[in-house]
Amino acid sequence: MSRKRSPHRQQQQQQKELSNNAITDEFNSGQVVACYGAKVDVEDDNGTVYRCTSRRKFGAVVCGDQISWQATHDNEGIIVEVLPRHTLLARPDDIGREKPIAANIDQIIIVFTVKGLTDENYHLNHNLIDRYLVAAESLDITPVIIINKYDLLTESERKQLESDVNHYKSIGYQLIHTSTKQERGLEQLTQQLQHQISVFVGESGVGKSSIIRSLLSDNEIRVGEVSASSGKGKHTTTATTLYHLSSGGDLIDSPGVREFGLTRIEPAALAFNFIEFRSYFNQCRFHNCLHKAEPQCAVKQAVADNEISQCRYENYLEILESLNQKLSPY
């Protein structure tokens, strides 16, 4: 005697069948160009953008991801596969879990400006710059440092700034001074972005959005239509968005952050990502030297001899301490 299904079970089965029928059989490829929580915008090979839902089993899907998806009959889509990434920029969230920011990037554009130029609080956030540089080195991608709002500086302030960033130039990093009001440095930056997928990072208020608007010219800045979590509109400064440049290349705008923690980097590997340290490693007494308290450390001697920036070395020690704290069980 066959067992009769309950009306509730029958309703569940019908809903499941309707859900399955709502997805077309065709698989499409595309690139994630905007993220709004559980929803993402995916651009297909023809340039058409679809709003898609990502399944939890994929983890966070981010701008730059190449994905496979199936369209639904409501002109949206379901992501069915996230293709392997060749790079992934991430930072820890508030409770230490890895939070991906952008995938498959070729270079990181680190945007900063000087604060408090006319008072005692004058500073350039070297520690945050160095954290981004370490992230770039660990991913083997090109970093470019942008010092924005150059038009706001007096001549003496510009000289002070040049002195403050000279050690980055001396070890081979590219610096570009930009001003959207004066259109300074934008042509050089445009050339740097050609044929690359670049992510823009930096603190809030440094002018990333203004630079991007200047670079996009006639292209329209996307505004997120709906936040999946709140149902309210969200501007792109609170979401991560990918734009195509008419001059060639793609850029990804990420939300501003006050701090940038490092993931996937062990304390013993940190020094390798300070590129000016590398030539001294084989001169240290101990092969596993952390360049902190060990005797006969060639890196520390290079700092004392002004061959390595004192500022960079102090940032190295601070980052090293933060990585050790992350590993500590207490």
ABEGO torsion letter per residue (X at the ends): XBBBBBAAAAAAAAAAAAAAAABBABBBBBBBABBBEABBBBBBAAGBBBBBBBBAAAEBBBBGBBBBBBBBAAGBBBBABBBBBABBBBBBBAAGBBBBABBGBABBBBBBBBBGAABAABBBBAAAAAAAAAAAAAAGBBBBBBBBGAAABBAAAAAAAAAAAAAAAAAGBBBBBBBAAAGBGAAAAAAAABGBBBBBBEBBGAGAAAAAAAAAEABBBBBBABBAAAGBBBBAAABBBBBBBAAEEBBBBBBBBABBBBBGBBAAAAAAABAAAAAAAAABABAABAGAABBGBAAAAAAAAGABBAAAAAAAAAAAAAAAAAABAX
